[in-house]
Amino acid sequence: MILRILNRIKKKVQSGPKGYNIPNKEIDLILTRIGRKIKKTVTKKAPTTLENIQWYHEYNKSPKLIFVDPQKIKYFCKRDKLPAIKLGEIKVLSGDWDKNNPLFEESLFYISWKQYLKTGNWHETLYYKNVLKELNNWQNRNLRYKTKAEFHQYLNQLEEVYYDMKQEGYKIINNKNQIYVNIAADGSLLLHDGKHRLTFAKFLGIKKIPVGVSFIHKKQTQIITSNDKEIIQKVLTMMQYTKKSNASYKAKEFESGYHSIKLKNAYFRGQRENNVRLQNVSYNFKDKVVLDLGCNVGGMLHIIANEIKCGIGVDYNPKCINAANLIKEYNQTKNLQFYTFNFDEEDISLVKNFILDKKVDICFLLSICVWIKKWKELIRFAVTIADTLLFEANGTPRQQEEQVKFLNIIYESVNLIDNNSIDDPVHKRKLYFCKKYETNY
């Protein structure tokens, strides 16, 4: 309805007196902005759930969304290999349908959109020329548009979607225009539906998008046994038990609590996406010893366990440490240790006894200082134990300013990495990378 009104306005402007000499592209951009102001649609927050999962259909039968990096969707899935399915349904399918599929970035629309962004002219693109040929072929009139004018209107709609996404980010509106993927036998993602929105997300460099799942290869469902499912449920129960804490970071609305966690190949979304938190950190964790002060269930250590030499997590909450050890046990991670310790009530220097004969390369002190009375003493301890600190400020703007001011007294360099929590932008936390003075402590 809104689009029809805007198109009428456009025609009026185009057919007006010569004094209205405004290029069509500028008219479209103006009308797009007007449309955003008057459009009254309900934008739903994408639900949080398993990502790139095995036994997805068995564990949670209601179709939800998974969060993926659009760059990881590298192939189309040929639809002629697949049976009919309604979008929103999930089916398990054996066979070789996930093999020998075409590269997405070699598709006609992707190449044409790249060309259009460079020239601003649809008419020279392969996509445009191909559609015109199909429109002229009366035996091939199965397109969503029947005339050249309708096709031009459709292109205007695509441009509107792109500029909306560019200015407002990737949004789901009334569960329409959703991207759907299929999960191959090796766990890789193949595009099932939504080539336009995936193209736009790739070109805009969007880090995470919600997608629905249509088909899962049967081999994916056979990897996890019924015994595994029972064990995972036990681990999840203990993770959910941590949410009964009185702490304000208990994250009750998320199935795994504060930290997203991977249990073998099953991914459970928490309030904080640990891999996203680290994506702008230019630090080589290979064979490093990491001490996480205030580790919660150890999510930041679990995510890098395959890279580091050793990880030690310390937290005051025994519920979190119990969950951290269960995750470690199920994933068979042998290079992580977790300990309970109250930073306010005990001598902080005792923490060094958890490290035994290892030298710590980097400390994590992430979003906990607002909860600790002795936070300055904890920072002083961190600088004595490692040359490097990854620090996330939290609390009110004034509290965060005080924390960073103290960091600048203790450390030689304090460099801002992220001005906001990129994995949890509702909360304005800043991330810093700190290096200490060369003098001995």
N, C-alpha and C positions, 0 to 999 in steps of 0.2 A: 504493500500500500504506500509506504513512505517513498519507496524507489520510484513508483509510478508518478507520484507528485513531483519529485525532484526532476524526473525526465521531462515532465510538462514544463517546468520552470526553464530547463535547459533549452527546449524548443522555442519558447517565447523569446529568450535572450538571443538565440541564433537567428530568429526571423525578425528581430527588431530592427530599428534604424541603423544606419552605418556607424553612428556614434557608439554603438555597442560592440565595436570591433575588438572582441576578447577571444584569444585562442581557445579552441575546444578543450585543450588539456587544462588550462587555468579554470575554465568553467567547471570541469569535472572535479577538480580539487576543491573549489569553493563549495560546490554542492555536497561533496563528501563530508566536509566539515560541518555544514548545516545539518546534514543527515545524522551525524553523531549527536548533535545537541538535542534533536527532537525524537530520536529513536528511543522507545521505551520498552526494551527487552530485558528479561531477567537473566543476568549473567551468573551461571552457577559455578561455584568453586569445584574444581575437579576432585573427585573422591580419591583418597589415598589407599593404595592396596599393593599387591604383589607386583614385582617387575620381572619380566623375562623369565617367567616361572615354569617349573615343572609341576605336574599334577594340579594345575590351576583349576580346571573344571571340577575336579573332585573335592578340593579343599574349600572352595567358595563358589557355589553354583550360580550366584547372581553375577551377571556380567558387569565388571567394573573397568576402570581405566588403569593403565600402567604408564609410568613416566619414563621417557626414553630421550636420548640425544638424537635429534633428527639425522645427524650425520651417520649414525649407526644403521639407518635403514638404507641399504646400498642397492637393493635389488627390487624390481617388480616381481610379483608372483603372477604367472600366467593364469588367467581366470578359466581358460578352456580346460585346464587340468583338474579343476575343482567342481564339486557338485554345487547346486544352488543353495544359498544360505541367506537368511535375513540378517541385515546389519544389527548387531547387538547380541546375536546368538554366538555360541562357541561350540565348535565341533572338533573332535579328535579324528584324525585321518592318517592312514598309513600310505605307503607308496612313495613314488619319486617326484611328487609334485613340487618339492622344494629344491630340485636340482635343475641346473642349466637355465636359470631365469635371466632375463636381460638386466643390465645395469640401469639403475634409475636415472643417473646423470647423463646417460646417452639417449634418454627418451626425447621424443619430439617436442613436448611442451617445455621441458626443462631447458633444452638448447635454445628454443625460441624465446623463452622468458629472459634468458641471459642476453640474447640479442636485442630484445625490446628495451631492456634497462640501459643498454649502451646507446641506442639510437632514438628511443622514444617513438618509434614507428612500427606498428604492427604489420603493415602491408608487405614488408620485406622479409618477414619471418616465415620459416617453413610451416609452422603451425597454421598461420593465416592462409597461406597458399593451399595447404592440404585440405582445410575445411571448405574453402571456396570450391575446390574440385568436387568434394563430396556433395555440396549443395547443388551443384550443376548436374549431378548424376541422379536422375529421378528414381533410379532403382536402389538408391542408397540413402533414403530419407528417414533413417532411424536416429537422427541427431535430436538434441533437445531444442534446437532452433531450426526453423524451416526456411527462413529468408536471410538475406545479407544484413538487413536492418536489425533483425533479431540477434544475429551473431554479433554485430557491433555493440548492441545493448549488453550482451553477455560479457564481452570483453571489458566494458565499463564496470560491470559488477565485479569482475576479477580484480581490476585495478583498485576498486574500493576496498575489497577484502585485504589486499596487500598493504595499502596505506593505513588502514585501520590497525593491522597487525604491527606495522612499523611504529606507529605512535602509541598504541595501547597494549602491545604485547599479545601473546597467544591466548585467546579466550574461547571458552565453550559457551555458546548461546543456545539455550533450550535443547541441548544435546543434538543440535543440527550441524551439518557440515563437518562431521567428525572424521578423523583419520583412523583407518583400521589396518592392522597388520596381521600377518600369519607368523607363527613361530616354527622354524625349521627343526629338523632332527638334531642339528648341532647347536640349537639355541639362538641362532641368528634371526634377525627380523626381516620379513619380506613385506613390501607394501601390498595391501589388498585393495584399499580404496582411499581416495583423498589425495590425488597427485598434485592438485593445484596448491592446497594448503601446505603440503610437505615441501613443495618447491619454494614457496614463500618463506617458510621457516628456515630452510637451508640457506637461502640467500641473505636472510636477515641475521643469521648467526645466533638464533635462539638456542639456548643450551638444553632446555628440557621441554618436551611437549607431552600432553596426555593423549594416549591412543587407545582405541578399543582392540580387542583380539577377536579374530574370526575363526581361524583354523590353527590347531596345534598338532604337530606331527606326533604320531603314536609313540615313537621312540622316546620323546621327551617325557611322556607320562609313565613309561616303564622304568625310568632310572630310579625314581624314588619308591621304595617299598612301603607296604602298609606299616611296617615297624618304624620306618623313618618318620612317617606321618604322626605316629603316636609319640615319638620322641620329640619331634618339633612342637607338637602341641604342649608337651610338658615345659619345654623351654619358653614358649610364648606365654604360658600361664605364669611363670615366674617373672617374665618381663612385664606382664600386665600388672603383677602384684606390686611392682615398683611404683605404679601410678597411684597407689593408695597412700603414698607419702604426703606429708603436709607441704612439701616444697611447691613453689609456684611454677616450677618447670616440669611438673609431672606429666603434662601433655596428654590428658585423658582422651582427647578426641582422636588420637593416633593409635593404631593397633599395636605398635611396638614401643610406644612411649616416647621418650625424648629423642633417642637415636634411631635412625634407620639401620637395620641389621640384615646381613645376608647369612642365611643358614644353609650352607652348601650352595645350591643353585636357586634357592627360594629367597626372594627379597621382600622384606617387610618394612613398610614406610613408617618413619617416625617424624617428629616435628623438625629434626635437623637432618639434612642430607649430607653425610660426612664426606663423600667423594666430591660434592659440589663445594663444600667449605674449603677444600684443599686445592681446588682447580687453579687458583691464581697464585698459589704459594710456590715460588721458584726455589725449591730446596730438594736436593737429591737424598731421598730416604734410604737408598740402597745400603744395606749392611750397617745401618745406624742403630744406636741404642736410644730409645725414646722414653721419657718419663712424663706421664700424663697426670698432673695434679688436679684432682676433681674430675675423674674419668667417667662418672655415671656408670653405664653398663659396658663401657669400653669401646664404644662405637668407632672412635677415632683411631684406636689401635687395631681393631679388627680389620678395618678397611685397608690398612697398609701392612698387615702381618706378613704378606708374601714378599715384601720388599725389605723390611727391616731385619736387623740381626736379633734384636730383643725389644720388647715393649713392657714397661711396668706401669700399671694403672693403680692409683690410690684414690679412695673416696670414703667419706665419713658414713655413707649409707650402706649398711650390710645387705639390704635388699638388692641394691644395684650390683654389689660385688658378687652376690650369689648368682645373679643373672649373667654377669660377665663371665664367670667361671663355667656356667652351663653352656654358654655360646662357644667358649673356647673348647670345651670337652667335645661338643657335637661336631664342631668343625675340625677337630683334631689339630688344633693350633698349638704347637709345642714351645713357641718362643714368646709367649705372653704370660705374665703373672699379674694377679690382682690382689690388693690388700685393703683392709679397712683401717682408716686412721682419721681421727678428729683433729683438724688443724687448729681449732680454737682452744681445745681443752688439753692438748698434749704438746710436748716439746717438738716443734717442727723439725729440728735437726735430726731427730730419730729416723726420719724418712730415709736418710741415706743408707740405713742398715738394710733396707729392702733391696738395695742395688747390688750388694755383695761385691764381687770383684770386677764389675763392669764400670766403664767410664761412660757417663751420659753425654750424648752428642747434642740433643735438643730437648727442651722441656715444653710441654703444652700447659698453658694456663688459660683455659677457654671459658669465658662467660661465667666465672664463679666468684670473682672478687666482691661483688655486691652482697654475696651471702656469707662472707667470712669477715669477722671482726679484725682478725690479725692478717689482713691481706697484704699489708706492706711487708710484714715479716716473711710472708710466703714468697713474695717477689725477691726479697733479699736472699732467701734460701735458694731460689731458682738460679740466681746469678752465680752462686758459689758452686753449683753442681753441674752446670753446662754453659758453654759459650753462647748458646743460641736459645732464644725463647720465641715461641709462637703464642701471641697474646690476643685474646678477644675481650674487649671492654664490654661492660654491661651495666645496666642501671639507668638512672636519669642522665640527661646531658651533662649536668653538673658533676655527677658521680663519675661518669666516664672521663670527663675532662681532668678530674683529680687523679684518676688512675693513670692516665697517659702522662700527666705532668710528673708523677713519681717515676714512671718508667724512664723518662728523659734524664732524671737525676742519676738513676742506677746504671743505665745502659749507654754506651757510646753512640749507637745509632738505633733509632726507632722509626721504622719505615711503614707507612700506611699501605696495606695491601688492598683492602676493600673498605669502602666508606659506609657500607651497609651489609647486613647479613644476606648474601645473595641466595642462600638456600631457604631463608625465612625472613623475607623483606618487611614483614609487618613489624618486626622488632629491629630497632635501629642500633645494631651493634657494630663496632668497628674492629677490623682485624689488623694486627701489627706484627711485623717481623723485627726482632730485636737482637742486636749483637753487643756483647759486653766489651769493656775496656780491656786492654792487653795486660793490665796489672793483675797480680794474683790476689785472690780473696781468701 
